[in-house]
Amino acid sequence: MSLDFKHASLADGVLFSTQVAVPNVVQGLFRKRQPVVSAASLVQADLLAYRCTAGLVKRYGVDPFYVRVVAEEALLVHHPDDIRIVLGGSPSPFASDPDAKKKGMTAFQPNALTLSRGDLWSSRRAFAESVLNTSKPTHKLAKGFIAKAAEEADALLELDRPLAWEDVNTAFQRLTRRVVLGEAAAEDSKITTQLAKLMDAGNKMPGKPAKGYDQFHALLAEYVDAPDPAALTGMVGAVAVKNRGADVDPAGQLVHWLFAMGDTLPANLFRTIAVLADHPLALAEVRAELAGKRLDTSKTIAGAEYLAGCIQDTMRLWPTTGLFGRVTTEDVRFSNGELVPAGTQVLIHNLFNHRNRARVPYADRFAPEEWVSGDAASDWSFNFFSHGPQGCPGAGLSIFLGQAFLATLLTKADPVVESGPRLKPGKPLPYGVDLGSLKIRLRAA
């Protein structure tokens, strides 16, 4: 017997397209268009998107349901049990390269792990996990990374003015180049500029490598061929030998790490600083956790679980990827018997799932403790790093770098929000925080 999930009405499809899908695209799928993001913030686009999905879920129930996204229908999955089916079944039968994503990412990383399938995916995943030390408690090069993060944080503390988003992003871009490529790349801002242009091209979803990609790839290959033993490039050679014969493309894999560490992570950290500035008890907890400890050791940084919880809960509250998708590679039958045909687009709305008041008791408040003593880390509703076989292989390293960076900043300075949204406890936190509107002064503690 062939069963089918419910189909949302045409009117609801128009609503979802205009309030969720289209705003997600026009703000920039791969690199945010800051003027558009600021405009979207003024009209509270994130709140509208949340309310839209919440209304549809209330109308169509806990099971997945089809909703029209512009011209085609997609299956919207929102219950954690069904999210587990999808993400636990990636990359097959739920592949991570739906058409829109593939057309966009091909512009700046055509050989990306997330665009791969089958044996090629397995080879590239093994490469990423080896270089990023995914299975290890801390990275092999962690101690050196701590020193680099502290240096970049100290440089920000020397600025005699409020921090803007560009200050934090520039500092972290430099840190990212040092961590991924090595010290020789510290001042090579051309790499960051080139990647930004390629990602801008990706927003237009050209379906082919953008102009300048070959030159960019060649530049990265130069760093791979002259590896820094204190950077990730220093680990690439030995790992690549293990994958000899597979089309891993080591230089091509570095692209994802450069933009994930250099764009996404600093956005999350700047918001973390902002929320801690207005949550004095949480800030005090962070400092108590670090008090009297050496901040140059992996044990201290990795052991700062509450600080990690602050970063993770910021990512839950304001996910940098609000909506993401999968595509079925074959017919799939869900647990209730519903059949989803091959080629079906599957959507997961992080913004809604992370703040779903019906399922998350702490949905609209800052709750870092849930990542320390609660079950937030195992909740399949929260997917800023995804879950399952295609969970981010660099998740641990990203949080570690964030811990090292913030440990220096927050033990040496009191953050004070001078402009932008106030994120005070006692009332529901907003659904969006425009990075461009934030100005934070770091006063000597």
Phi and psi in degrees as a GROMACS rama.xvg file:
@    title "Ramachandran Plot"
@    xaxis  label "Phi"
@    yaxis  label "Psi"
@TYPE xy
-98.3777  111.375  SER-2
-98.6192  165.232  LEU-3
-140.716  142.626  ASP-4
-70.8934  161.757  PHE-5
-62.889  154.564  LYS-6
-116.643  124.609  HIS-7
-66.5131  154.196  ALA-8
-66.5831  163.461  SER-9
-60.0662  -39.836  LEU-10
-63.5983  -39.8644  ALA-11
-69.7319  -30.9721  ASP-12
-65.8014  -40.5454  GLY-13
-63.1948  -41.6967  VAL-14
-62.946  -46.4352  LEU-15
-63.96  -40.7418  PHE-16
-62.6046  -45.5176  SER-17
-78.413  -26.8014  THR-18
-105.888  -16.3604  GLN-19
-121.289  -61.6283  VAL-20
-68.8664  -53.6946  ALA-21
-63.6659  -46.2649  VAL-22
-57.7284  -34.8325  PRO-23
-62.2668  -38.2029  ASN-24
-75.1986  -47.5318  VAL-25
-69.5997  -23.6975  VAL-26
-76.9097  -13.2856  GLN-27
110.461  108.185  GLY-28
-70.0763  -33.8478  LEU-29
-115.818  -33.144  PHE-30
-138.417  124.803  ARG-31
-66.7052  137.057  LYS-32
-90.1897  98.6523  ARG-33
-56.0864  -42.6484  GLN-34
-59.9898  -37.5842  PRO-35
-70.1766  -40.1981  VAL-36
-61.844  -42.7593  VAL-37
-63.7693  -41.0811  SER-38
-65.2957  -40.6178  ALA-39
-63.8609  -34.739  ALA-40
-65.5076  -37.9151  SER-41
-63.3687  -34.9156  LEU-42
-94.814  8.24152  VAL-43
54.8243  50.9566  GLN-44
-60.8084  -36.1895  ALA-45
-66.3764  -38.2075  ASP-46
-64.2313  -42.9015  LEU-47
-62.4823  -39.9443  LEU-48
-64.7037  -42.9615  ALA-49
-61.2737  -49.4894  TYR-50
-61.5658  -36.672  ARG-51
-61.7977  -52.0915  CYS-52
-66.0447  -39.0817  THR-53
-59.7444  -41.3385  ALA-54
-64.9807  -40.3135  GLY-55
-67.2917  -40.9763  LEU-56
-63.4188  -40.8349  VAL-57
-63.2996  -36.779  LYS-58
-76.9246  -38.5993  ARG-59
-107.656  -5.84318  TYR-60
96.1313  -175.716  GLY-61
-78.2456  -20.9287  VAL-62
-75.423  159.895  ASP-63
-57.544  154.448  PRO-64
-146.943  153.985  PHE-65
-83.9966  138.524  TYR-66
-138.026  138.683  VAL-67
-74.9796  129.31  ARG-68
-114.735  99.9301  VAL-69
59.3885  -98.5276  VAL-70
-102.333  -15.7713  ALA-71
-126.41  156.02  GLU-72
-86.1456  146.908  GLU-73
-133.742  154.998  ALA-74
-92.564  117.113  LEU-75
-90.8419  119.032  LEU-76
-109.872  128.442  VAL-77
-137.588  -22.0894  HIS-78
-77.2993  137.153  HIS-79
-56.9358  -31.688  PRO-80
-65.8043  -38.4281  ASP-81
-77.3084  -33.7352  ASP-82
-61.709  -38.5908  ILE-83
-60.9515  -40.487  ARG-84
-60.1439  -44.8382  ILE-85
-70.6304  -54.9149  VAL-86
-74.3416  -30.4567  LEU-87
-70.4893  -19.4899  GLY-88
-103.93  27.2635  GLY-89
-103.923  142.893  SER-90
-88.7579  -0.630643  PRO-91
-142.914  127.01  SER-92
-92.4503  8.60698  PRO-93
-111.723  95.1834  PHE-94
-80.3779  153.256  ALA-95
-98.4126  24.0113  SER-96
-124.86  55.0893  ASP-97
-58.9366  160.975  PRO-98
-53.2377  -49.1524  ASP-99
-61.4544  -44.4314  ALA-100
-63.9054  -43.8319  LYS-101
-64.4793  -42.2909  LYS-102
-64.3911  -34.6944  LYS-103
-78.8409  -49.9046  GLY-104
-67.6173  -27.5258  MET-105
-59.1334  -25.4385  THR-106
-63.5903  -35.4837  ALA-107
-125.722  -9.70861  PHE-108
-153.887  71.5013  GLN-109
-62.6034  -22.2711  PRO-110
-104.795  30.254  ASN-111
-66.6231  148.146  ALA-112
-55.5353  -43.6182  LEU-113
-71.5749  -10.952  THR-114
-100.477  7.7062  LEU-115
-100.537  157.655  SER-116
-137.552  164.707  ARG-117
59.9573  -141.325  GLY-118
-63.4977  -33.3919  ASP-119
-64.6348  -41.751  LEU-120
-60.5769  -44.4709  TRP-121
-60.6415  -41.9192  SER-122
-66.5374  -44.4271  SER-123
-70.6259  -34.4978  ARG-124
-66.1524  -42.8928  ARG-125
-61.9517  -39.793  ALA-126
-61.1155  -50.1268  PHE-127
-61.3696  -45.5549  ALA-128
-63.8603  -34.9532  GLU-129
-70.0821  -48.0263  SER-130
-68.5429  -37.9353  VAL-131
-87.1066  -1.03684  LEU-132
52.396  46.586  ASN-133
-55.9777  -38.2854  THR-134
-85.9227  -3.7194  SER-135
-92.5505  150.469  LYS-136
-59.3911  -41.8326  PRO-137
-138.979  158.103  THR-138
-70.1071  149.803  HIS-139
-54.4279  -33.6717  LYS-140
-101.298  19.2543  LEU-141
-56.8796  -43.1659  ALA-142
-59.834  -43.0906  LYS-143
-66.6766  -36.1095  GLY-144
-64.7248  -36.4314  PHE-145
-60.3795  -45.6021  ILE-146
-61.448  -41.8379  ALA-147
-64.1483  -44.253  LYS-148
-62.714  -41.8193  ALA-149
-63.8605  -39.4657  ALA-150
-62.856  -42.0448  GLU-151
-70.3908  -35.6245  GLU-152
-66.4853  -42.9488  ALA-153
-60.8162  -36.994  ASP-154
-63.0942  -36.6938  ALA-155
-67.6739  -36.1784  LEU-156
-65.65  -21.5189  LEU-157
-81.1712  -12.1562  GLU-158
-71.1378  127.983  LEU-159
-95.0564  56.3362  ASP-160
-168.675  164.618  ARG-161
-62.6981  144.066  PRO-162
-76.5871  136.233  LEU-163
-108.651  168.561  ALA-164
-55.4465  -41.3453  TRP-165
-63.3058  -32.5912  GLU-166
-62.8278  -49.0318  ASP-167
-67.3078  -41.6366  VAL-168
-65.1182  -42.3788  ASN-169
-63.1323  -42.9426  THR-170
-61.8635  -42.1623  ALA-171
-76.8085  -28.8357  PHE-172
-62.282  -42.0519  GLN-173
-64.2979  -43.8622  ARG-174
-60.2548  -41.9527  LEU-175
-61.6295  -44.2174  THR-176
-62.3292  -38.8399  ARG-177
-67.3347  -41.3021  ARG-178
-71.7746  -44.3296  VAL-179
-82.1271  -48.0694  VAL-180
-102.42  -30.7567  LEU-181
120.167  173.892  GLY-182
-62.3625  -29.9762  GLU-183
-63.0262  -20.4982  ALA-184
-96.3049  -0.556488  ALA-185
-53.2159  -45.0835  ALA-186
-99.5738  6.0604  GLU-187
-83.904  67.754  ASP-188
-67.1162  -13.9721  SER-189
-58.446  -34.3889  LYS-190
-60.9807  -47.0651  ILE-191
-63.7607  -42.5968  THR-192
-64.0184  -43.2147  THR-193
-63.7521  -43.4823  GLN-194
-63.52  -39.2958  LEU-195
-60.4553  -42.0648  ALA-196
-65.1987  -40.5681  LYS-197
-66.3568  -37.6503  LEU-198
-70.4266  -34.6913  MET-199
-59.6561  -41.1075  ASP-200
-64.7136  -35.8644  ALA-201
-62.5364  -31.7855  GLY-202
-58.3297  -25.3038  ASN-203
-87.6127  -2.66525  LYS-204
51.3742  61.6246  MET-205
-73.6121  -21.8535  PRO-206
80.5471  8.73344  GLY-207
-153.753  160.35  LYS-208
-56.8198  135.127  PRO-209
-74.4994  161.099  ALA-210
-57.8402  128.217  LYS-211
99.5281  -9.22561  GLY-212
-63.5574  -43.5408  TYR-213
-59.5835  -41.8908  ASP-214
-66.4322  -39.5231  GLN-215
-63.8317  -45.3752  PHE-216
-61.7539  -40.4012  HIS-217
-63.148  -37.8807  ALA-218
-64.7089  -44.1332  LEU-219
-63.5023  -38.5123  LEU-220
-61.7658  -32.4708  ALA-221
-63.0173  -40.2005  GLU-222
-69.5575  -35.847  TYR-223
-65.4299  -39.1128  VAL-224
-75.5246  -17.4802  ASP-225
-124.859  67.1618  ALA-226
-66.6655  148.358  PRO-227
-97.1065  118.834  ASP-228
-62.7352  -15.9903  PRO-229
-97.1544  7.90256  ALA-230
-125.878  174.11  ALA-231
-62.8274  -29.9102  LEU-232
-61.1174  -26.8297  THR-233
-68.4562  -14.0541  GLY-234
-104.078  -9.85811  MET-235
-67.4113  -42.5942  VAL-236
-57.3026  -51.442  GLY-237
-63.9669  -38.2372  ALA-238
-69.9635  -38.7483  VAL-239
-63.3398  -34.28  ALA-240
-61.1766  -38.2324  VAL-241
-64.2746  -26.4363  LYS-242
-104.744  20.3282  ASN-243
-57.4714  133.882  ARG-244
99.2782  -20.6234  GLY-245
-94.2682  148.104  ALA-246
-83.5825  64.2507  ASP-247
-72.681  -39.9505  VAL-248
57.8677  73.1963  ASP-249
-51.1371  -47.1627  PRO-250
-60.9204  -37.0205  ALA-251
-67.1442  -27.5821  GLY-252
-74.7047  -27.6851  GLN-253
-64.6976  -25.1341  LEU-254
-57.4861  -45.489  VAL-255
-63.522  -39.7175  HIS-256
-66.6282  -36.3842  TRP-257
-64.1155  -42.71  LEU-258
-84.7345  -27.2577  PHE-259
-70.7808  -41.9797  ALA-260
-78.2001  -33.009  MET-261
-94.3442  -12.5593  GLY-262
-122.286  -55.077  ASP-263
-66.9064  -49.126  THR-264
-62.7773  -47.5838  LEU-265
-62.7999  -30.4191  PRO-266
-61.6112  -44.1421  ALA-267
-66.6879  -37.3451  ASN-268
-71.625  -37.5765  LEU-269
-64.8517  -39.4581  PHE-270
-67.8993  -35.2803  ARG-271
-63.2374  -42.5988  THR-272
-60.274  -42.4008  ILE-273
-63.9127  -43.4885  ALA-274
-72.488  -34.8319  VAL-275
-69.2472  -31.0073  LEU-276
-60.3614  -31.7039  ALA-277
-103.101  5.14402  ASP-278
-124.7  77.5249  HIS-279
-59.855  -32.5645  PRO-280
-68.2902  -39.1399  LEU-281
-67.4035  -41.1547  ALA-282
-62.1106  -41.2338  LEU-283
-62.7481  -37.5678  ALA-284
-64.5365  -41.0353  GLU-285
-60.2354  -46.4317  VAL-286
-67.7217  -37.3357  ARG-287
-63.7894  -36.5202  ALA-288
-64.8567  -30.7413  GLU-289
-100.118  -10.8372  LEU-290
-58.6831  132.796  ALA-291
72.9912  7.84898  GLY-292
-109.744  151.972  LYS-293
-75.2689  124.513  ARG-294
-87.1876  4.15607  LEU-295
-103.144  14.1914  ASP-296
-114.867  145.702  THR-297
-62.8789  -35.0484  SER-298
-60.7682  -44.1686  LYS-299
-66.971  -49.0096  THR-300
-65.8436  -50.226  ILE-301
-65.5679  -28.7185  ALA-302
-80.7467  -5.60708  GLY-303
-79.4311  72.0735  ALA-304
-68.294  -35.6532  GLU-305
-68.1122  -39.9501  TYR-306
-61.6317  -42.4187  LEU-307
-59.9174  -40.5925  ALA-308
-62.1717  -34.49  GLY-309
-63.2751  -44.2167  CYS-310
-65.0665  -45.4826  ILE-311
-65.8165  -38.2515  GLN-312
-74.5137  -28.0436  ASP-313
-63.1801  -40.0746  THR-314
-67.4553  -32.0982  MET-315
-68.5168  -47.0749  ARG-316
-64.7476  -40.5852  LEU-317
-132.942  73.2828  TRP-318
-62.723  132.942  PRO-319
-71.8926  -22.8627  THR-320
-110.442  98.6985  THR-321
-74.773  -27.7807  GLY-322
-147.231  128.769  LEU-323
-139.903  166.391  PHE-324
-135.708  165.612  GLY-325
-134.135  169.817  ARG-326
-139.865  136.561  VAL-327
-75.5461  133.372  THR-328
-92.2663  -8.26039  THR-329
-158.084  171.504  GLU-330
-62.9519  136.121  ASP-331
-129.198  131.861  VAL-332
-106.387  121.814  ARG-333
-75.9197  173.02  PHE-334
-62.5546  -28.1997  SER-335
-87.0816  2.11762  ASN-336
101.023  -7.73583  GLY-337
-68.8131  135.706  GLU-338
-99.8987  125.951  LEU-339
-110.267  117.16  VAL-340
-67.1169  156.581  PRO-341
-59.5372  144.197  ALA-342
86.4071  5.18149  GLY-343
-78.812  132.98  THR-344
-78.0833  132.913  GLN-345
-118.814  128.935  VAL-346
-115.024  142.9  LEU-347
-127.183  118.974  ILE-348
-96.5004  92.2692  HIS-349
-56.2784  -44.4237  ASN-350
-55.4688  -42.8593  LEU-351
-73.0522  -49.4174  PHE-352
-60.3114  -39.101  ASN-353
-68.6921  -26.3842  HIS-354
-117.171  16.6506  ARG-355
-65.63  103.695  ASN-356
-63.1765  -24.5736  ARG-357
-72.7128  -20.2191  ALA-358
-119.336  -25.2623  ARG-359
-112.857  106.243  VAL-360
-60.0844  -29.3604  PRO-361
-104.818  26.9937  TYR-362
-48.9097  -45.9809  ALA-363
-109.801  17.6206  ASP-364
-125.674  161.808  ARG-365
-78.1468  117.781  PHE-366
-134.9  62.3129  ALA-367
-60.5848  -26.0939  PRO-368
-63.7839  -24.4525  GLU-369
-65.7555  -20.74  GLU-370
-90.0275  -10.4777  TRP-371
-100.996  -52.9055  VAL-372
-116.374  -3.31683  SER-373
-100.497  -164.029  GLY-374
-111.017  21.3423  ASP-375
-59.1714  -39.2897  ALA-376
-64.4832  -24.8927  ALA-377
-101.742  4.10308  SER-378
-84.052  119.355  ASP-379
-74.3113  0.135694  TRP-380
-74.8201  -23.6984  SER-381
-102.812  112.918  PHE-382
-132.972  40.7648  ASN-383
-69.1771  -24.1156  PHE-384
-110.226  9.34094  PHE-385
63.5766  -170.289  SER-386
-148.799  171.505  HIS-387
77.617  -164.11  GLY-388
-58.5269  -26.5765  PRO-389
-103.858  18.9323  GLN-390
-58.7131  149.848  GLY-391
-56.1885  119.453  CYS-392
-69.7314  -16.157  PRO-393
-102.22  14.0271  GLY-394
-58.7432  -47.925  ALA-395
-62.4618  -42.6686  GLY-396
-66.7487  -38.3187  LEU-397
-61.3733  -49.3215  SER-398
-62.3718  -39.788  ILE-399
-61.498  -46.1937  PHE-400
-62.0513  -39.7059  LEU-401
-63.2637  -41.641  GLY-402
-61.3129  -45.8884  GLN-403
-63.2725  -41.742  ALA-404
-66.2026  -49.1357  PHE-405
-72.7519  -29.7627  LEU-406
-59.0888  -41.8465  ALA-407
-68.1818  -47.9061  THR-408
-61.5901  -48.4903  LEU-409
-81.0946  -16.8612  LEU-410
-89.7907  -13.2098  THR-411
-108.923  -14.398  LYS-412
-146.062  152.004  ALA-413
-96.4763  117.234  ASP-414
-77.4591  134.576  PRO-415
-131.502  121.091  VAL-416
-76.0744  118.947  VAL-417
-99.4723  -23.3066  GLU-418
-154.744  155.449  SER-419
108.53  179.906  GLY-420
-65.207  141.652  PRO-421
-91.3141  132.121  ARG-422
-114.126  55.1892  LEU-423
-79.8233  148.78  LYS-424
-71.5014  164.441  PRO-425
100.27  -13.772  GLY-426
-145.371  156.892  LYS-427
-57.0441  134.773  PRO-428
-74.3807  149.782  LEU-429
-66.0577  161.792  PRO-430
-83.2694  -15.345  TYR-431
-140.318  145.444  GLY-432
-129.97  108.09  VAL-433
-72.6796  114.714  ASP-434
-60.6473  -35.1334  LEU-435
-65.9744  -19.1411  GLY-436
-91.6261  -11.4217  SER-437
-83.2725  135.614  LEU-438
-133.883  122.329  LYS-439
-126.233  123.006  ILE-440
-92.0539  136.9  ARG-441
-105.299  103.956  LEU-442
-93.2398  135.142  ARG-443
-54.0705  128.113  ALA-444
